[in-house]
Amino acid sequence: MGALSLSVLNDRPSLGANVGQTFARSMKRGSMVLFAAALAATLVSCQTKSATERVEEALKRQEAERASATSAQKTDAPQPALRALDLPSPYDLREATEIVADGICPTGFWTLFNDKPPGATAEERKQNEALRKERAKALNASTYIVRLRGSPLVSLSTFDAPAGKFVISVAGSVSCRDEKGLVEIAWNTPKAVSTVPKGEVGINHWEAGLETFDYPMASLSEAKAFYEQNRINLSARVAFTLGATTIDHKMEKVARVDIKPDLSVTTERIQYGGGIEDWGAGRLVRAQLIGIRVARDAEKTELFDRRRNKR
């Protein structure tokens, strides 16, 4: 579970060079000839603009350069070390292994499953298989922590005035990736979701229900202030050990896609799919939940700590 967010920034060069910058670069190169050529090109590019416009643009560039220099100085300055939060067990990262949501699984996570070992060659697979028992034992003996922050991983409902409470929801699972692909780790009841593609679209993954907690408030004014301060800033730590594992398979016959090219554009023919494919939800680890700690102020102020028996 989880989502990725990508953004692309397109940097466009300015249309005209700054005369002062050109001069400085030319002097550093020690070439007045190059400076004269660059200056002439700059003046030609600015012929269509008024003197006032050129002055305003120069001032803006100087201001941007000044701000950039100041920012660089701040970045280069030594930064004070961040002090780790001193939290009680089982939420202390010094006593547990952290699993980052949508990150890399702990080493050897594949050993938890009754499946073939990874490896590009037969020899590599043989070596990995020899490590299976030892690595699986170490993984099952460890305690794990997942840190979650912000919606939808940790979300705050609107205030229910008649009931006098908020509802705080915490994700019931996260995913990580090992040598063989995605693994879902669920501390709430999981469900396999699998839709075989009809044409080009299909879905296969695990879903787990949210962990929900009531959080009462004494008054509307208190509730309003709490909502404004915390509607996007709540955090949670989930502590657990590893439990049973399963692999969901769903073997389906999938139609072959064959798209003939538009010869006026390309001669490339697109073909894929066809035959028997596994559209199951994949690998799942049932986490044995120890507790969930919900906090605000970057985890400093605890709202509640709910412990649970292993299940």
N, C-alpha and C positions, 0 to 999 in steps of 0.2 A: 504494500500500500504506500501511497505517497505520490507525490507529484513532483515533476521537474519543471523549472521555469527558465527559459532561455530568452536573452535579449540581444539584439544586434545593433551595434552603434556604427553609423556611417560617418566617418570624418571627412569633411570636404575642405580642401585647401582654399585659402582666401584668394580673391581674384587679383589683387594687387600686392606687391611686396612693399614693406615698410622701408622708407628711404634710410632712416637711421639704422635699421637692422642691416640693410645692404652695405652701408658704409662700414659698420663695425666688422661684418664678415670679410669685407674686402681688405680692410686694414690688417686683420689677423692673418690673411693670406699674403699680405705684403705686396699686393698687386693693385696699383691705382688704375691700370688699364682695365682690369676686370671690373673694378668699381664703376668706372665711367660707362662701360657697356651696360652694366646692370642698372645704373641710374637712368640711362637713356631709355631702357626698356620700361622702367617704372613710370617715367614721365609720359611715355607714349600711351601706356595703359590707363593713365589717369586723365587723358585729354578730354574725355567726355564728361568729367565730373567738375563741379565748381570748386573754387578754392576753399570755400567753407566746408563742403562735404569732405574734401581731402584732409583738412585739419581735424575735423571731428573723428574721422576714421583713424588718423594717426594717434589721437589722444586715447581712443578706445583700445587700440593695440598696446599702447604703453601701459595702460591701466591693467590690461589682461596679463602682460608680461610681469608686472610688479606683483600681481596676485599669485601668479604661477611660481615666482621666485620665493615668495613668502611661504607658500604651501610646501615647496621643496625643502626649505629650511626646517619646517616643522616635522616633515617626514624623516629627514636625516637625523634629527635630534634623538638621543637615546630615550626609549620609552620605559616607564616604570613597569616592573613585572606585575602581572595580575595575580592577586592572591586567591588561591583556591578556596571555595566555600567549605567551611568546616561543618559538614552535615553528619548526623548520626548514621550508624549502620541501619539498614542495608543500602543507604543512598550515597555512601562515601565512595568516590571513584577510586580511591587508593585501595579499597578492599574488593573491588569488582572489576569486571571487564566491560568496557563500554562498547555498545553496538550503535553505530550511527545510522539513523533512518535513511534508506536509499543509498547506503554506503557499502563498504567492503565487509563481508562476514569475517568472523574470527578464523584464523588459519585452520584448515582441515575440516571445515563445516560439512563438507561432502561426506565425511566418514560417518555421520549420524544416520545416513540413509542406506537402505539395502539396495544399492545400485552400483553400477560399474565405476571404478575409480577414474579420475581424469588422467590425461596424458596423451601426448602426440604420437608416441611410439609404444610398442609392446613392452619394451624395457622400462620406460617411464611409468607406465601403468602398473607394472609389477612392483616397482620401487614404492609407489604410492600405496598400493595394497598392503605392503609389508608394514606401513605406518598406521594403518587404519585403527587397529585395536588400541594402541597407545594414545593416539590423538583423540579418539572418541571418548576414552576414559577421562582424559584431562578436561575436555569440553563439558562433559556431564557433571564434573565435580566443581565447576565454577559457578559463581553468581554473576549475573549480568545486569547492566543498567542501560536504559534507553532514555535520552533526554529529548523532550518534545517542547516546542514553543510556538505559540500563535495559532490562529485558526487556519485550517480546520483540524489540526492535531490536538490543540487545546482551545476550546471555544466556550464563550460565555453567552447564555441566552439573554433575551430581554427580560426585564423584571416582571414576575407574575405577582401583581399587587394583591389580588384576593388571597393567594397562598402565602404571600410575604416572603418570596424566595426567588433566587436565580437557580438555574440548572447549569452546572459546569460539565462539559463533555470532554472526554479524553479518548484518543484513538485506541482501538482494541487490538491493533497489530501494526507491525512495520515490516518492511522487506529489506533484505541485504543481498549482495551478489558474491558468489564464490566462483571457483574455476568452471563450474558446470551451469552457471546461470543464476536465476533469481530463487530466493528462498523466502517464504513468508513466515514470520514469527508471530503467533497469535496468543494473547493472554485472555481474550474473550472468545466466545463461541465462533468458530470459523465456518464458512460456507464456500463450497467450490462453485465458481461462476464460469460457465463455459458455453459459448455460442459459436457453433461452427459457421464459418463464413459463407454467406450466400452471395457469391460474386467476389467481392474484394474485402469485405469487412467481417471480422470475427473478434470475439472477446474470450480470453481465458485467464483467470486469476483467482486468488483467494480473497474473500471479504470477511471481516470480523465486525461484530456489533460494537457500538461505542460504550465505554464505561461512563455512566452518568452519576452525578452527585448533586444533591440539593445543598444550596448555600443560602441560609436565611438572612434577612435584613430586618432591622427593627423599624425603619421608617422609609418613606418615599425619598426624602432628601438624602438620607444616607445611601440609599440604593442608587440614586441618580449620580452622586459623586463617585461611587464605586464603579459604576458602569463606564463613566467617562474616562476613568483612570486605567481600567483594566480590560476593556473589551477586546484589545488586540495584544495585550502584554502578558497574558498568563503563561506559565511554564509548568511542566510536569516531569517528574522522574519516575520511571517504572522499573521496579526491581523484580527479578525473577530468576529461576533456574530453568534448565531445559527438560522437556518431557518427551512424550511419544512423538514419533515422526510418521509421515505418510506421504505418498506420491500419488496424486490423482491423475489417472490416465483416461483419455477418451479418444479411442481410435475411430476415425471417421474417414469415409471416402470423400475426397474433395475434388470438385470439377477442375479441369485444367483451364487456365486462362490463356487465350491466344488472341492477341490484338494485332491485326494486320496493319502495316504502316501506311500512312498517307504519303504516297510517292512524291507528291509535290513538295514535301517537307523533309522526309527522311526515308531511308531504305531499311531502317532497323525494325525488326519484328519482335514484339514483346511476348514472351511465353514463360509461364511459371505455374506451379501448383500441379495438381493431378495426383492420383494414387491415394495411398493411405497415409494420413497424418495424425499426430497426437495433438488433440485440442483440449486436453485435460488442464486442470488448474495448476498442476505442477507440484513442487515440493513444499511441505508445510512442517513446521516445528510447533508443537503445542507447548507454550511456556507455562511453567508452574509459578503463578503469580505470588509474590511475597508482599508487595505493597505499592501504592501509588501516592506520591507526595505532590501536591499542587501548591504553587507559590506565585508571588508577583515580585516586582522590583528586581528583575533578573535573578530570581530564585532566592533572594535574601529573606523575604517575608513569607513565612509559611501560612497558607490558608487552612489546609488540613492534610492529614496523613492517614490513609485508609489501608489497613493491613488485612490480608486475606489468607485463609488456609490454602494449602496446596490442593489442586483439583486435577 
